[in-house]
């Protein structure tokens, strides 16, 4: 049997195993190992499978992941979300839909230190929705705003999803994190603009907050300063060259931890839980990397990615048309797979074609993450919607999915603008780090 046929059979076997519920780390590792055995024999397969875990685990690039994950757990324990929400509420609550806009902006701020979409949605489902309902905000729109704003954590740095993308395709983590900042803020502003317009047209959807004093606004400022400090340290440290992404992540985690100690909001038990959960999640991600890299090595032996790249490049369509088709595929997969699983499954095959088409890998990475965000809020398996619905069982999930569609359309508009104007993505990293070669 020729190597290309073995490659197609291996990829089909991988998809079947994932659909059957086999964890992607085991599915990719097993298929990759057996595929290499079929092509090169047991000795080569054993050598490759033995070397990859060590080379991956000792790679300094991957040490950024546990740091960013730890920031998220410390931020959750420190009560940062309450500070961000109070500040946004105090300064924006008077506007039409002000409390919902505050939710979006505070979620974006919290996402900038948590880096986890589902965690952000879960926290704000508990913190923001009760406040929204007190002011008679429409329940389904409130829940939809929380679910949608949770996706901002996937793009605004520090983003674990961007780190995973960079690790798979061997791109600069610092450049990717800087590239995600402007599109992430852009998405948050579009969400806020939609809410402002919707509530201006239909004021009965929720009352603005009256009677907020300037003294109250002033007292709210210290609550948001730790988030600003973490963002400045991470982005500023990387952009000036003072810190690597890993060092910036460690400094960010230290800032959040000190803040939690000052607030006396973290106990020894909470510290232990944060460290253990960080270790668990890190091990899970590293194990997945090992399996995927074994599978990627198998694909390289089969030349399947090269064949697919050559086929896509030969299609009688423009690179933009092919890019849109690829992104539509990601939107479909995002309804069923997690962000990391989707990227780990597809990028080893798709990325060589993207490079051959002349598409900027950094721009493509941001677009992929944006499609991941869309998948998190679209039926039938919009994970963020299910997270919010599981916490707020009084709000029907069907109503949330119905109310989420305007946010989905806003995300589609954002993707279109990022495709048409790639400078939105590349402006900041090119300004700070210089244009990539």
Secondary structure, 3 states (H helix, E strand, C coil): CCHHHHHHHHHHHHHHHHHCCCCHHHHHHHHHHHHHHHHHCHHHHHHHHHHHHHHHHCCHHHHHHHHHHHHHHHHHHHCHHHHHHHHHHHHHCCCCCHHHHHHHHHHHHHHHHHCCHHHHHHHHHHHHHHHHHHCCCCHHHHHHHHHHHHHHHHCCCCCHHHHHHHHHHCCCHHHHHHHHHHHHHHHHHHHHHHHHHHHHHCHHHCCCCCCCCHHHHHHHHHHHHHHHHHHHHHHHHHHHCCCCHHHHHHHHHHHHHHHHHHHCCCCHHHHHHHHHHHHHHHHHHHHHHHHHHHHHHHHHHHCHHHHHHHHHHHCCCCHHHHHHHHHHHHHHHCCCCCHHHHHHHHHHHHHHHHHHCCCCHHHHHHHHHHHHHHHCCCCCCCHHHHHHHHHCCCCCHHHHHHHHHHHHHHHHHHHHHHHHCCHHHHHHHHHHHCCCC
